[in-house]
Amino acid sequence: MKAVRLHAFGGPEVLRYEDAPRPRPGPGEVIVRVHAVGVNPPDWNLREGYRSLPPEWRPNPSFPLILGSDISGVVDEVGEDVTGFGVGDAVYALVRFPRDVMEGGKAYAQYVSVPVGDLAPKPAGIDHVHAAGAPMSLLTAWQFLIDLGHDEPNPFQPFRHEPAPLEGKTVVVNGAGGGVGHLAVQLARWQGARVVAVASGRNEALMRAFGVDRFVDYTQEAVEDVVRDADVVLDAVGGEQASRFLPILKPGGALFLVYPIGFSAHAAAEARDVTVSSTQVRSNGAQLAQAGRLLDDGTIRVVVDSVFPLAQAAKAHERAAAGGLQGKIVLTAA
């Protein structure tokens, strides 16, 4: 098969489109003929060797690696002990995340092995490109806002992340135009929340189409100057600047950090009676099946920023590095 492989850490130029061994299914796995692949931050972070992490946390893998974890395609082969899926089924998945986060999820390829527990039927109402853009971002928004869905230890904090009830609440989504953000906006609206979307001005029309109650163009005004008494802030951008959201939250409110590394204002949050919480998104086929019904009937939709053929994965990573994404970057592998 053809795949995009990594033989050393570096910039987009280290991504090589080349021949690679086709995988075989293990027990409880299927082989998916990949039609499309979603591009996500862990892909370029691993390509760079996770330089933002302390040296002792950085990966030391055996090369070559195949990046990627978001796929949409068709079941091509079924391993032992697999039930519920058969050859020819259209499916989508977040593959082995975070189990293979430091080794590559092997999705930038024409074929990939997928544990059946990670797999869900592809929503019939959308194509493979849009389905491939969903899994990681959709499950991140779902597990932060709707249902965590597991009891695995939390790598970012000693307590379990608990989504907050959203009906009738005011929810602020920072980074609303991005992959996680645009889906979080829609899920919060679906749950009956009043939604404040924070993004650059180019995203205003999209946010209005999603029915947000207020749009804040962060290039023109600071959200902390114009919003008060929020119940939940979901910050999909991250970094030290997330502490600026504390004053806009009510006592008893919650600040959810998709990227918590660098946040240090825990004492200030405690003094304001604000819960700060994060979690690591995890593969979950059952949740993807549940959320997929919302994609199927148009309750929520995936916005695609740009599409590249698999052979041009380096150009897709260059697009990611340029910033200003609206929705997801997708690779086509058919």
C-alpha positions in Angstrom: 0.0 0.0 0.0 0.9 3.6 -0.1 1.4 5.6 3.1 2.9 8.8 4.4 5.8 7.8 6.7 8.1 9.6 9.0 11.8 8.5 9.2 13.0 11.4 11.5 11.4 14.2 13.4 11.3 17.6 11.6 9.2 20.0 9.6 6.6 19.1 7.0 9.3 18.2 4.5 10.1 15.0 6.5 6.8 13.4 5.5 7.4 10.8 2.7 4.7 9.3 0.5 6.0 5.8 -0.2 5.3 2.1 -0.2 4.6 0.4 3.2 3.5 -3.0 4.3 -0.2 -3.5 4.4 -1.5 -4.3 7.9 -3.1 -7.5 8.9 -6.0 -7.6 11.4 -5.4 -8.9 14.9 -8.1 -10.4 17.0 -10.9 -7.9 17.6 -9.7 -5.7 14.7 -10.8 -4.9 11.2 -8.8 -3.5 8.2 -10.3 -0.4 6.8 -9.7 0.7 3.2 -9.2 4.4 4.0 -11.0 7.0 1.9 -10.1 10.1 3.9 -8.0 11.1 6.9 -8.5 14.0 9.3 -5.4 16.0 10.3 -5.1 16.9 13.9 -2.6 18.7 16.3 -1.1 15.4 17.6 0.0 14.7 14.0 2.2 17.7 13.7 3.3 17.6 17.3 4.5 14.0 16.8 6.1 15.0 13.5 8.1 17.6 15.4 9.0 15.2 18.2 6.7 16.9 20.7 9.2 19.7 21.2 6.8 21.6 23.6 7.1 18.8 26.2 9.8 18.3 28.8 12.6 16.2 27.3 11.8 13.2 29.6 8.2 13.1 28.1 9.2 13.3 24.4 8.8 10.2 22.3 11.7 7.9 21.4 10.0 5.7 18.7 11.2 3.2 16.2 11.1 4.7 12.8 9.5 4.7 10.3 6.2 6.0 11.8 2.8 6.5 10.1 1.0 9.4 11.6 -2.7 10.0 12.0 -5.7 8.7 13.9 -8.9 10.1 12.2 -10.2 7.9 9.4 -13.3 7.3 7.3 -13.5 4.4 4.9 -14.9 0.9 4.2 -14.2 -2.4 6.0 -12.0 -4.5 3.8 -11.1 -7.4 6.1 -12.3 -8.7 9.5 -10.2 -10.3 12.1 -11.2 -13.0 14.7 -13.7 -12.2 17.4 -15.2 -9.3 15.5 -19.0 -8.8 15.6 -21.2 -5.9 14.5 -19.1 -5.0 11.4 -18.6 -6.8 8.1 -16.7 -6.4 4.8 -18.2 -3.5 2.9 -19.4 -1.5 5.8 -18.8 2.3 5.7 -17.2 3.3 9.0 -15.3 6.1 10.7 -13.0 6.1 13.8 -10.5 7.7 16.1 -7.9 5.0 16.0 -6.1 3.9 19.2 -6.0 7.3 20.8 -4.2 8.1 23.0 -2.8 4.5 23.2 -0.6 5.2 20.1 -0.1 8.9 20.5 3.7 8.6 20.7 4.0 5.9 18.0 1.6 7.2 15.4 -1.9 5.9 14.8 -1.0 4.7 11.3 -3.9 6.5 9.6 -2.0 8.3 6.8 -2.3 5.2 4.7 -4.5 3.4 2.2 -5.2 0.7 4.8 -5.3 0.8 8.6 -6.1 -1.8 11.3 -8.8 -0.5 13.7 -9.9 -2.1 17.0 -13.6 -2.8 16.7 -14.2 -0.8 19.9 -12.9 2.4 18.2 -15.2 1.9 15.2 -18.6 3.4 14.4 -20.9 3.3 11.3 -20.1 6.3 9.1 -23.1 8.7 9.1 -24.9 8.0 5.9 -25.8 11.7 5.4 -22.2 12.9 5.0 -19.4 11.9 2.7 -16.0 10.4 3.8 -14.2 13.7 3.7 -16.5 15.3 6.3 -16.7 12.0 8.3 -12.9 11.9 8.5 -12.8 15.5 9.8 -15.1 14.5 12.8 -13.7 11.9 15.1 -11.0 13.5 17.3 -12.6 17.0 17.3 -16.1 15.7 17.9 -15.1 13.3 20.6 -13.1 16.0 22.3 -16.1 18.3 22.4 -18.4 15.5 23.4 -16.2 14.2 26.3 -15.6 17.8 27.6 -19.2 18.9 27.3 -21.6 16.0 27.1 -20.2 12.7 28.5 -16.7 11.7 29.5 -17.5 8.1 28.7 -14.7 6.4 30.6 -13.0 6.0 34.0 -9.4 6.0 32.9 -6.9 8.0 35.0 -6.7 11.6 34.1 -3.2 12.6 32.9 -3.7 16.3 33.6 -5.3 16.2 37.1 -6.0 13.9 40.0 -9.8 14.1 39.7 -12.2 12.9 37.0 -13.4 15.5 34.5 -17.1 16.1 34.9 -19.1 17.8 32.1 -21.5 20.4 33.4 -25.2 20.5 32.6 -25.6 23.0 29.8 -29.4 23.6 29.3 -30.2 27.3 30.1 -26.5 28.0 30.8 -24.1 30.5 29.2 -21.3 28.8 27.5 -18.3 30.6 26.0 -16.2 28.8 23.4 -12.8 30.2 22.7 -11.3 29.2 19.4 -14.8 28.7 18.0 -13.7 28.5 14.4 -11.3 25.6 14.9 -11.8 21.9 14.7 -12.9 21.4 18.3 -14.4 24.8 18.7 -16.9 24.8 15.8 -18.3 21.4 17.0 -18.4 22.5 20.6 -20.5 25.5 19.7 -23.0 23.3 17.9 -23.1 20.7 20.7 -23.7 23.4 23.3 -26.5 24.9 21.2 -28.0 21.4 20.8 -28.0 21.0 24.6 -29.9 24.3 25.0 -27.1 26.6 26.1 -26.7 30.3 25.4 -23.5 30.3 23.4 -20.9 33.0 23.1 -18.4 32.3 20.3 -14.9 33.8 20.4 -13.0 33.7 17.1 -11.5 36.0 14.4 -13.9 38.1 12.4 -13.7 35.8 9.3 -15.7 33.2 11.4 -18.6 35.5 12.3 -20.9 34.4 9.4 -20.3 30.8 10.2 -21.0 31.3 13.9 -24.2 33.2 13.1 -25.3 30.3 10.9 -24.8 28.0 13.9 -27.1 30.3 15.9 -24.7 31.6 18.5 -26.2 34.2 20.8 -23.1 36.4 20.7 -20.0 36.6 18.6 -16.8 38.2 19.9 -14.1 39.0 17.4 -11.0 38.7 19.5 -9.0 40.9 17.1 -11.4 43.8 17.9 -12.3 43.3 21.5 -11.2 41.2 24.5 -13.8 38.7 25.7 -13.0 39.6 29.3 -14.1 43.2 28.6 -17.5 42.3 27.2 -18.7 39.1 28.7 -19.8 38.5 32.3 -21.6 35.8 34.3 -20.7 32.8 32.1 -21.3 29.3 33.5 -18.8 27.5 31.4 -15.8 28.5 29.3 -14.4 25.9 26.9 -11.0 27.1 25.8 -9.9 25.3 22.7 -6.8 27.5 22.3 -4.9 27.0 25.5 -1.7 28.4 27.0 -1.0 30.8 29.9 -3.6 33.3 28.6 -6.5 31.1 29.6 -6.4 32.7 33.1 -8.1 35.8 31.5 -11.4 33.9 31.4 -11.6 33.6 35.2 -13.2 37.0 35.7 -16.0 36.3 33.2 -17.2 33.2 35.1 -19.8 33.1 37.8 -18.9 31.6 41.2 -19.4 27.9 40.8 -18.6 28.1 37.1 -16.1 25.9 35.2 -13.2 26.6 32.9 -12.5 23.6 30.6 -9.0 23.6 29.1 -8.6 21.5 25.9 -4.8 22.3 26.1 -4.0 22.7 29.8 -0.2 22.8 29.6 1.0 26.2 30.7 -2.0 27.1 32.8 -0.9 28.1 36.3 -3.7 30.2 37.8 -5.2 27.4 39.9 -5.1 29.4 43.1 -6.9 32.3 41.5 -9.5 30.0 40.2 -10.0 28.5 43.6 -10.4 31.9 45.2 -13.1 32.7 42.7 -14.9 29.3 43.2 -14.2 28.3 39.6 -13.5 24.7 38.7 -10.6 24.3 36.3 -10.7 20.9 34.5 -9.2 19.1 31.6 -9.1 15.6 30.1 -7.5 13.6 27.4 -9.8 12.6 24.5 -10.1 8.9 24.1 -11.2 6.7 21.2 -14.8 5.6 21.8 -16.8 3.9 19.0 -20.1 4.0 21.0 -19.9 7.7 21.4 -19.0 8.2 17.8 -22.1 6.2 16.8 -24.2 8.4 19.1 -22.8 11.7 17.9 -22.9 10.4 14.3 -26.7 10.5 14.4 -26.4 14.3 14.9 -24.2 14.5 11.8 -26.5 12.3 9.9 -29.6 14.4 10.5 -27.8 17.7 10.1 -28.1 18.8 13.8 -24.4 19.4 13.7 -22.0 19.6 10.8 -18.3 19.4 10.1 -16.7 22.3 8.4 -13.8 21.4 6.2 -11.0 24.1 5.9 -9.1 22.4 3.0 -8.6 19.0 1.3 -5.3 17.5 0.1 -4.5 14.2 -1.5 -2.6 11.8 0.8 0.6 12.3 -1.3 0.5 16.0 -0.4 0.4 15.5 3.4 3.4 17.9 3.7 1.3 20.6 2.1 -1.5 19.9 4.6 0.9 20.3 7.5 2.1 23.6 6.0 -1.5 24.7 5.8 -1.9 23.9 9.5 1.3 25.8 10.4 -0.1 28.9 8.6 -2.9 29.1 11.1 -6.3 30.7 10.8 -8.0 27.3 10.2 -11.8 27.2 9.9 -12.8 23.7 10.7 -10.7 20.7 9.7 -7.9 19.8 7.2 -8.6 16.4 5.5 -6.5 14.1 3.3 -8.1 11.9 0.6 -6.7 8.5 0.2 -9.0 6.8 -2.3 
